[in-house]
Amino acid sequence: MLYLTADKFPVFVPFGVIGFYRYFWYMIRLLARATYRPIPLPEYPTYHAHEDVTIIVPTIDAGEEFREAAFSWLQGNPKEIIIVTEERMKGPLEELARSVDPSKIRVLTVPFANKRLQMAHGIRNTSTDIIVFADDDAIWPPTLLPYVLACFEDQKIGGVGTSQRVQPCGDKMTMWEVLAAMRLTIRNIEIASSAHIDGGIPCLSGRTAAYRTIILKDPEFLHGFTNDLWLGNPKYHLNSGDDKFLTRWMVSHGWNTYVQVCKEAELLSTMKPNWRFLKQVLRWTRNTWRSDFRSIFMERHIWHRHPYVAYTMIDKFINPLTLLVGPCLVMYLLVKSTRNEADGGYHLPAWNIIVSYAVWLTATRTAKLLPYLWYHPKHVIYVPCWILFGYYFAVMKIYALFTLHKTGWGTRAGIGDPATALAAAEKEQANRPVSPYMDQPDTPVLRPYQRPATGLTQQTSSFGTDYPDARQDMEMAYHARKMA
C-alpha cells in the first residue's frame, strides 16, 4: 500500500486515518471481549425455571424445526410454553403440542398474524416472574435457562440476551449461511465488549431474550409496543423491530440489561440458506436505522446510561461511507492510470492497483474474521464472498436509510397488516371474557407515576431507577398477589 501512495502520499493520509480508527476500535472490542466474563450460576438461586419461567413463541409455522426447538426448550424445564399463532394454524400447532408435551405447551390465537400482537397476547396470559421470548427455530442447550436466570439475581437487570450460532438447514452450510455465521461471530464479540465496557447492549436479539414480567405487563408498555409508528404516521405501523423496541424500553425506563456470551447459553438458529438472507438483512437494517435514530436523537437516554453503545450506534451511521471510500479511491486511480505520468497520470498500471488492493483487502478482512476462522478454517474460501458482501451491505444500508417507510416483513408470507391486525385484536379483546392470568386495570402494581422534570419530562412506567424503593415495593406487591 505504501508503494501505491509513493508519489501522492499526503493525499492518502485521511484514508490512513480512517483505517487506523477502524482497526483501533476493533482491537478495543477484542480486548474487551477477552476480559468479559459471563455471570456465574448462584449457589442458591432465587429463580427456578420450573416455577418462574414462561416461554412465549409467536409463530405461524408448525414444521420439524419447531418440534426440535420445542424439545430443546423443555430440557430447561420451564413452567409453561405459550405458542401464539393465528386462527388457521391453531389445529396444526395443537397437534404439535400434543406430540411434544401437552401438559406444558399451551396454544393461543390472535385474529391475524402479527408478531407484536402475538407477543402482547402471550404477555397478558403469563403468570410467572420471567418471560422468555423465543423464535420458533431457536435451539437451546440444556443449560441456557439457568444461565439466563442467574443474571436476574441483580434486581436492577430487566432484560437478558444470549450469544448465537448458525444451525445449517441441510447437511452442509451454504454460502449464505456462512455469511450469516460470520456476522453472528462478529456480533457476539460486539455485544460481549459493550456489556463489559458500559453494561449496555445495542439490541437484545429477538431470537431469544428474557425479561421481567412485571415490566412487560405495564399497560403503558403494551400500548406503546402494539402501537409503534414510524414518524408518528399510522401508515407506517411497525411489526418487526420488536427486539429493538424492548431494548430501548429497558434503557429509557431505568432497567439494566446483560448478555450471557458463553457456550452454556449459546443458542442455535437457522438462517435463510439462499439469497432471501439478503432480504432478512435489509429488514434488520431498516429496524436498526429507525431504532438507533430514536435512541440517539429523540429519547437520548443512551448518551448518559451507555455512552459506549451510543458511540457504536454513531459508528454504524458513518460506516457505509468510510467503507465505500476505498473502492471510490481505487476507481479514481484506475482512471488516472490510463494517462501518461507527464499528463498527470498515475505511476502504476491498472493491474498493479487492482492486485495490490485485492491483497490488502483479503489480508485485513481475513484478520478480522480470525475469531470465526479459528473454528472453521475450511471456510477461509468464503473470505472473498465476505468482502463482496461487505460492500453490498454498505450500499444496502444507504438504500435502507431512504426506504425507512417500508415496514413490511419481507421474508415471510402470511404476516398481516399491523393496523388491520390491531383493530381485529382490539375488537376480539372487547368481546373476550377476562382471563385469570390477565392483570386487572385497577392492579396497583401497574399504576404509572410522573417522573420529576429533568430536561426530558415524560410519563414513564412504575419501574424507573429514580424511585428504587417504589420499584421494590411494586415487585413485592406483584409477588404477594401471585402467591395469593
C-alpha positions in Angstrom: 0.0 0.0 0.0 2.9 2.4 0.6 4.0 1.7 -2.9 0.6 2.7 -4.2 0.9 6.0 -2.4 4.6 6.7 -3.2 4.1 9.8 -5.4 1.0 11.3 -3.7 1.4 10.3 -0.1 -0.3 13.4 1.5 -3.5 12.8 -0.5 -3.8 9.3 1.2 -3.3 10.5 4.8 -7.1 10.9 5.5 -7.7 7.4 4.3 -4.9 6.1 6.5 -6.6 7.9 9.5 -9.9 6.2 8.7 -8.2 2.8 8.5 -6.3 3.4 11.8 -9.5 4.5 13.5 -11.5 1.4 12.5 -8.8 -1.1 13.4 -8.0 0.7 16.7 -11.6 0.3 17.9 -11.7 -3.2 16.6 -8.8 -4.1 18.8 -10.5 -2.4 21.8 -13.5 -4.7 21.1 -11.3 -7.8 21.0 -9.6 -6.7 24.3 -13.0 -6.1 26.0 -14.3 -9.5 24.7 -11.2 -11.2 26.1 -11.7 -9.7 29.6 -15.5 -10.2 29.5 -16.9 -12.9 31.9 -20.5 -14.2 32.0 -22.4 -14.1 35.2 -21.9 -17.4 37.0 -24.6 -19.6 38.4 -25.5 -18.7 42.0 -25.1 -21.2 44.8 -28.7 -20.6 46.0 -30.7 -19.2 43.0 -33.7 -17.0 43.6 -35.4 -18.0 40.3 -36.1 -21.6 39.2 -37.3 -22.3 35.6 -40.0 -24.8 36.7 -41.6 -22.1 38.8 -40.7 -18.8 37.3 -40.3 -19.1 33.6 -42.8 -18.9 30.8 -41.6 -19.2 27.2 -43.6 -17.2 24.6 -43.3 -18.2 21.0 -45.0 -16.1 18.3 -45.2 -18.2 15.2 -47.2 -19.1 12.1 -45.3 -22.4 11.4 -45.5 -25.9 12.7 -42.6 -27.6 11.0 -39.9 -30.1 12.1 -37.6 -27.2 13.1 -40.2 -26.1 15.6 -40.5 -29.5 17.0 -36.8 -29.8 17.5 -36.7 -26.4 19.1 -39.6 -27.2 21.5 -37.8 -30.3 22.7 -34.7 -28.3 23.5 -36.8 -25.7 25.4 -38.3 -28.4 27.5 -34.9 -29.6 28.6 -34.6 -26.4 30.6 -37.8 -27.4 32.5 -39.8 -24.1 32.1 -43.2 -23.9 33.9 -45.0 -23.3 30.6 -44.6 -22.7 26.9 -47.2 -20.5 25.3 -47.4 -20.6 21.5 -49.3 -17.7 20.0 -50.4 -18.1 16.4 -53.2 -17.1 14.0 -56.6 -18.9 13.9 -55.8 -21.1 10.8 -52.7 -22.5 12.5 -54.3 -23.4 15.8 -55.1 -27.1 14.8 -51.6 -28.0 13.5 -49.9 -26.3 16.4 -52.2 -28.0 19.0 -51.3 -31.3 17.3 -47.6 -30.5 17.6 -48.1 -29.6 21.3 -49.8 -32.9 22.0 -46.9 -34.8 20.3 -44.3 -32.9 22.3 -45.7 -32.3 25.8 -49.4 -31.2 26.2 -49.0 -30.6 29.9 -46.6 -27.8 29.4 -47.5 -26.3 26.0 -50.5 -24.1 25.5 -51.6 -22.7 22.1 -53.3 -19.3 21.9 -54.5 -17.4 18.9 -54.9 -13.9 17.5 -57.2 -12.9 14.6 -54.3 -12.0 12.3 -50.7 -12.9 12.2 -48.8 -10.0 13.7 -45.7 -10.7 15.8 -46.1 -7.8 18.3 -49.7 -8.6 18.9 -48.9 -12.3 19.3 -46.2 -11.4 21.9 -48.6 -9.0 23.7 -51.3 -11.7 23.9 -48.7 -14.1 25.4 -47.7 -11.5 27.9 -51.3 -11.0 29.1 -51.6 -14.7 29.6 -48.5 -15.2 31.6 -48.4 -15.6 35.4 -44.6 -16.3 36.1 -41.9 -13.8 37.1 -39.8 -14.2 34.0 -40.9 -14.2 30.3 -38.5 -15.6 27.7 -39.3 -14.8 24.0 -38.0 -17.3 21.5 -38.1 -17.7 17.8 -39.7 -21.0 16.6 -36.3 -22.2 15.3 -34.1 -21.3 18.3 -32.5 -24.5 19.6 -31.2 -24.1 23.2 -28.6 -26.0 25.2 -30.0 -27.6 28.4 -28.0 -25.0 30.5 -29.4 -21.9 28.8 -32.3 -21.1 31.2 -30.2 -21.4 34.4 -27.5 -19.1 33.0 -30.1 -16.6 31.9 -31.9 -16.7 35.3 -28.5 -16.1 37.0 -28.5 -12.5 35.6 -31.8 -11.7 37.3 -30.2 -12.2 40.7 -29.3 -8.5 40.2 -32.7 -6.8 40.8 -31.7 -3.9 38.5 -31.5 -6.1 35.5 -34.7 -6.2 33.4 -33.6 -8.0 30.3 -31.1 -10.7 29.4 -29.8 -11.8 26.0 -27.6 -14.7 24.8 -24.9 -15.5 22.2 -25.9 -17.3 19.0 -24.6 -19.6 16.3 -25.9 -20.7 13.0 -27.6 -24.1 12.6 -27.4 -25.3 9.0 -30.7 -26.1 7.3 -29.0 -29.0 5.4 -26.1 -31.3 5.9 -23.7 -28.6 4.7 -23.7 -24.8 5.2 -24.5 -22.8 2.1 -22.6 -19.6 1.2 -25.4 -17.6 2.7 -25.4 -19.4 6.0 -21.6 -19.0 6.2 -22.0 -15.2 5.7 -24.7 -15.2 8.5 -22.4 -17.2 10.8 -19.6 -14.7 10.2 -21.9 -11.9 11.1 -23.0 -13.7 14.2 -19.4 -14.2 15.4 -18.7 -10.5 15.0 -22.0 -9.7 16.8 -21.1 -12.0 19.7 -17.8 -10.0 20.0 -19.6 -6.7 19.9 -22.3 -7.5 22.5 -19.8 -9.0 24.9 -17.5 -6.0 24.6 -20.3 -3.4 25.0 -21.7 -5.3 28.0 -18.2 -5.4 29.6 -17.4 -1.7 28.8 -20.5 0.1 30.0 -23.1 -2.6 30.7 -25.2 -1.8 27.6 -26.1 -3.7 24.5 -27.4 -2.4 21.2 -30.1 -5.0 20.9 -31.4 -7.9 22.9 -31.9 -10.2 20.0 -35.5 -11.5 19.4 -34.2 -15.0 18.7 -34.1 -15.5 22.5 -34.3 -12.9 25.2 -35.7 -12.9 28.8 -37.5 -10.1 30.6 -39.1 -9.5 34.0 -42.8 -10.0 33.5 -43.6 -7.0 35.8 -42.1 -4.7 33.2 -44.0 -6.1 30.2 -47.3 -6.2 31.9 -47.2 -2.4 32.3 -50.2 -1.1 30.3 -48.1 1.7 29.0 -45.6 -0.7 27.6 -48.3 -2.9 26.0 -49.9 0.1 24.4 -46.6 1.5 23.1 -45.4 -1.9 21.9 -48.5 -2.6 19.8 -48.9 1.0 18.6 -45.4 1.7 17.4 -45.5 4.1 14.5 -42.6 5.4 12.4 -42.6 9.2 12.4 -46.0 9.1 14.1 -47.7 8.2 10.8 -50.4 5.5 11.1 -49.4 4.4 7.6 -46.1 3.2 8.9 -47.2 0.8 11.7 -44.2 -1.3 12.8 -44.5 -5.0 13.2 -40.9 -6.1 13.1 -38.2 -4.5 15.2 -39.8 -5.8 18.4 -36.4 -6.6 20.0 -35.1 -3.1 19.3 -38.2 -1.6 21.0 -37.8 -3.8 24.0 -34.1 -2.9 24.4 -34.9 0.8 24.1 -37.7 0.4 26.7 -35.2 -1.1 29.2 -32.8 1.9 28.7 -35.4 4.6 28.9 -37.2 3.2 31.9 -34.1 2.7 34.1 -33.6 -1.0 33.8 -30.2 -2.6 33.1 -29.5 -5.3 30.6 -26.9 -8.0 30.2 -25.9 -10.7 27.8 -24.5 -14.2 28.5 -21.9 -14.9 25.9 -20.8 -18.4 26.7 -21.3 -21.9 25.4 -23.7 -22.8 28.2 -26.1 -20.1 26.9 -25.4 -20.2 23.2 -28.4 -21.0 21.1 -28.5 -22.4 17.5 -30.7 -20.6 15.0 -31.4 -21.2 11.3 -30.9 -18.6 8.6 -32.2 -18.3 5.1 -29.9 -20.7 3.1 -30.4 -18.8 -0.1 -30.5 -15.2 -1.5 -33.5 -14.5 0.7 -30.9 -13.9 3.5 -30.3 -10.5 1.9 -34.0 -9.6 2.4 -33.6 -10.6 6.1 -30.6 -8.3 6.4 -32.5 -5.5 4.7 -35.3 -5.8 7.2 -32.9 -5.8 10.1 -31.0 -2.8 8.8 -34.2 -0.7 8.5 -35.1 -1.7 12.0 -31.6 -0.6 13.2 -31.8 2.7 11.4 -35.2 3.5 12.9 -34.4 2.4 16.4 -31.0 3.9 16.6 -32.2 7.3 15.3 -34.8 7.2 18.1 -32.2 6.3 20.8 -29.6 8.9 19.7 -31.7 11.9 18.7 -35.2 11.5 20.2 -35.1 9.6 23.5 -31.4 10.3 24.2 -31.2 8.2 27.4 -28.5 6.1 25.8 -26.0 9.0 26.0 -25.7 9.1 29.8 -26.6 5.5 30.5 -24.5 3.6 27.9 -22.1 6.1 26.2 -20.1 3.3 24.5 -23.2 1.8 23.0 -24.2 5.3 21.8 -20.7 5.5 20.1 -21.3 2.2 18.3 -24.6 3.5 17.0 -23.0 6.6 15.6 -20.2 4.5 14.1 -22.8 2.4 12.3 -24.3 5.6 10.8 -21.0 6.5 9.2 -19.7 3.0 8.5 -21.1 2.8 5.0 -19.4 6.0 3.9 -16.0 5.0 5.3 -16.3 1.6 3.8 -17.0 2.9 0.3 -14.1 5.4 0.4 -11.7 2.6 -0.6 -13.4 1.4 -3.8 -14.0 5.1 -4.9 -10.3 5.8 -4.4 -9.3 2.7 -6.4 -11.7 3.7 -9.3 -10.2 7.2 -9.3 -6.6 5.8 -9.5 -7.7 3.4 -12.3 -8.9 6.3 -14.3 -5.7 8.2 -13.7 -3.6 5.2 -14.6 -4.9 5.4 -18.2 -2.9 8.7 -18.7 0.8 9.3 -19.0 2.6 10.5 -15.9 3.6 13.6 -17.8 -0.1 14.4 -18.2 -0.9 13.9 -14.6 -1.5 10.2 -14.8 -0.8 7.7 -12.0 2.6 5.9 -11.9 1.3 2.4 -11.6 -0.6 0.3 -14.2 -4.3 -0.7 -13.6 -3.5 -4.4 -12.9 -1.0 -3.4 -10.2 -3.5 -1.2 -8.5 -6.2 -3.9 -8.5 -3.9 -6.7 -7.3 -2.5 -4.5 -4.5 -5.9 -3.5 -3.3 -7.2 -7.1 -3.5 -4.3 -8.4 -1.5 -4.7 -5.7 1.1 -8.5 -6.4 1.4 -8.0 -10.1 1.7 -5.3 -9.8 4.4 -7.2 -7.3 6.6 -10.6 -8.9 6.2 -9.2 -12.4 7.0 -7.6 -10.9 10.1 -11.0 -9.6 11.3 -12.6 -13.0 10.7 -9.9 -15.0 12.6 -12.2 -15.5 15.6 -14.6 -17.3 13.3 -12.0 -19.0 11.0 -10.2 -20.4 14.1 -13.1 -22.8 14.5 -14.0 -23.1 10.8 -10.7 -23.0 8.9 -12.2 -24.5 5.7 -14.5 -21.5 5.4 -11.5 -19.3 4.5 -12.5 -19.8 0.9 -15.5 -17.6 1.6 -13.5 -14.6 2.5 -13.8 -13.1 -1.0 -17.6 -13.5 -0.7 -17.5 -11.8 2.7 -15.6 -8.9 1.2 -18.2 -8.5 -1.6 -21.0 -8.8 0.9 -19.4 -6.1 3.0 -19.6 -3.6 0.0 -23.1 -4.8 -0.9 -24.1 -4.2 2.7 -22.7 -0.7 2.7 -24.8 0.2 -0.4 -27.8 -1.6 1.0 -27.6 0.4 4.3 -27.7 3.6 2.3 -30.7 2.3 0.4 -32.4 1.2 3.6 -31.9 4.7 5.0 -34.0 6.2 2.2 -36.7 3.5 2.4 -37.5 3.5 6.2 -41.2 4.0 5.4 -41.3 0.3 4.1 -42.3 -1.6 7.2 -43.4 -4.9 5.6 -41.9 -8.2 6.9 -40.2 -9.0 3.6 -39.3 -12.7 4.1 -42.4 -14.4 5.4 -45.8 -14.7 3.7 -48.9 -14.5 5.9 -47.9 -11.6 8.1 -51.0 -9.5 8.5 -51.1 -5.7 8.0 -50.3 -4.2 11.5 -53.2 -1.7 11.6 -55.8 -4.3 10.5 -54.4 -6.9 12.9 -54.5 -4.4 15.8 -58.1 -3.4 15.1 -59.2 -7.0 14.9 -57.4 -7.8 18.1 -59.0 -4.9 20.0 -62.4 -6.0 18.8 -61.8 -9.5 19.9 -60.4 -8.4 23.3 -63.5 -6.3 23.9 -65.7 -9.4 23.5 -63.5 -11.8 25.3 -64.1 -12.9 28.9 -61.4 -11.9 31.4 -58.7 -14.5 31.8 -57.5 -15.3 35.4 -54.0 -14.8 34.0 -54.6 -11.2 32.9 -53.8 -8.2 35.2 -56.9 -6.1 36.0 -56.9 -2.3 35.2 -57.1 -1.5 38.9 -54.0 -3.5 39.9 -51.9 -1.1 42.0 -48.6 -2.7 40.8 -49.2 -1.3 37.3 -50.1 2.3 38.0 -47.7 4.7 36.4 -46.1 7.7 38.1 -44.9 11.0 36.8 -41.1 11.3 36.6 -39.9 14.7 38.0 -38.9 17.3 35.4 -35.3 16.7 34.5 -34.9 18.2 31.0 -36.7 15.2 29.4 -40.1 15.2 31.1 -42.3 12.3 30.2 -44.7 9.9 31.8 -43.0 6.6 32.5 -44.0 3.3 34.0 -43.7 2.4 37.6 -40.3 0.9 37.4 -37.8 3.7 36.8 -34.5 3.8 38.8 -35.3 7.3 40.0 -37.5 5.6 42.6 -35.8 2.3 43.6 -37.8 1.9 46.8 -41.0 2.2 44.8 -39.8 -0.4 42.3 -39.0 -2.8 45.2 -42.4 -2.2 46.8 -44.2 -2.9 43.5 -42.2 -6.1 42.9 -43.1 -7.2 46.4 -46.8 -6.4 45.7 -46.6 -8.4 42.5 -45.1 -11.5 44.2 -47.7 -11.2 47.0 -50.5 -11.0 44.5 -49.2 -14.0 42.7 -48.8 -16.1 45.9 -52.4 -15.1 46.9 
